[in-house]
Amino acid sequence: EVVAAWRDADEELRAALQYAAGRIRAYHEAQRDAAGDPSWGSDGIEVEELVRPVSRAGLYVPGGRAAYPSTVLMTAIPARVAGVRSS
């Protein structure tokens, strides 16, 4: 189903999701590699936060009538970058 949904999705939507995924991954890789510096900047945007590592992550993506691919991106990518193998 996932492969078929991706294949059938509008090209503009796929491009937007890939762009968002790349930006999310870049942010969380920079966060991971910052070694204690919780700030990050790109394209004139500065972000700062407190980071607390966890050993395991639970991800919830709502289903039903509404589809929120951003929820998948914003939960799964940071977990993967952080090294979480079980979610």
C-alpha positions as CSV (number, residue, x, y, z in Angstrom):
1,E,0.0,0.0,0.0
2,V,2.8,2.4,0.9
3,V,4.6,1.9,-2.4
4,A,1.4,2.2,-4.4
5,A,0.4,5.4,-2.5
6,W,3.9,6.9,-3.1
7,R,3.8,6.0,-6.8
8,D,0.2,7.4,-7.2
9,A,0.9,10.6,-5.3
10,D,1.1,13.9,-7.3
11,E,4.7,14.7,-8.3
12,E,4.6,18.1,-6.5
13,L,3.5,16.4,-3.3
14,R,6.3,13.8,-3.5
15,A,8.8,16.6,-4.1
16,A,7.5,18.6,-1.1
17,L,7.7,15.6,1.2
18,Q,11.3,14.8,0.0
19,Y,12.3,18.4,0.6
20,A,10.7,18.4,4.1
21,A,12.4,15.1,4.9
22,G,15.8,16.5,3.9
23,R,15.4,19.6,6.0
24,I,14.2,17.6,9.0
25,R,17.1,15.2,8.7
26,A,19.6,18.0,8.3
27,Y,18.3,19.7,11.4
28,H,18.5,16.6,13.6
29,E,21.9,15.5,12.2
30,A,23.2,18.9,13.2
31,Q,21.5,18.6,16.5
32,R,23.1,15.2,17.1
33,D,26.6,16.4,16.0
34,A,26.5,19.7,17.9
35,A,28.1,18.0,21.0
36,G,26.3,20.1,23.6
37,D,25.4,23.2,21.4
38,P,21.6,23.0,21.1
39,S,21.4,25.8,18.5
40,W,21.1,25.4,14.8
41,G,20.6,27.9,11.9
42,S,19.8,27.7,8.2
43,D,18.5,30.2,5.7
44,G,18.3,33.0,8.4
45,I,16.3,30.8,10.8
46,E,17.9,30.1,14.2
47,V,16.5,27.3,16.4
48,E,17.6,26.4,19.9
49,E,16.3,23.7,22.2
50,L,17.2,21.4,25.1
51,V,18.1,17.9,24.0
52,R,17.6,14.8,26.3
53,P,18.4,11.4,24.8
54,V,16.1,8.5,25.3
55,S,16.8,4.8,24.8
56,R,13.6,4.0,23.0
57,A,10.9,6.0,21.1
58,G,7.2,5.4,20.6
59,L,5.8,6.9,17.4
60,Y,2.1,7.6,16.9
61,V,0.7,8.6,13.5
62,P,-3.0,9.3,13.4
63,G,-5.1,7.4,10.9
64,G,-8.6,7.7,9.7
65,R,-10.0,10.3,7.4
66,A,-7.1,12.7,7.8
67,A,-3.6,12.0,6.6
68,Y,-0.7,13.7,8.2
69,P,2.6,12.7,6.5
70,S,4.3,15.5,8.4
71,T,3.7,13.5,11.6
72,V,5.6,10.6,10.1
73,L,8.5,12.8,9.1
74,M,8.7,14.7,12.3
75,T,8.7,11.6,14.5
76,A,10.4,8.9,12.5
77,I,13.3,10.9,11.1
78,P,14.5,12.3,14.4
79,A,14.3,8.8,16.0
80,R,16.3,7.3,13.1
81,V,19.0,10.0,13.3
82,A,19.2,9.6,17.0
83,G,20.0,5.9,16.5
84,V,16.7,4.5,17.8
85,R,16.4,1.0,16.4
86,S,13.2,0.1,18.1
87,S,10.2,2.4,17.9
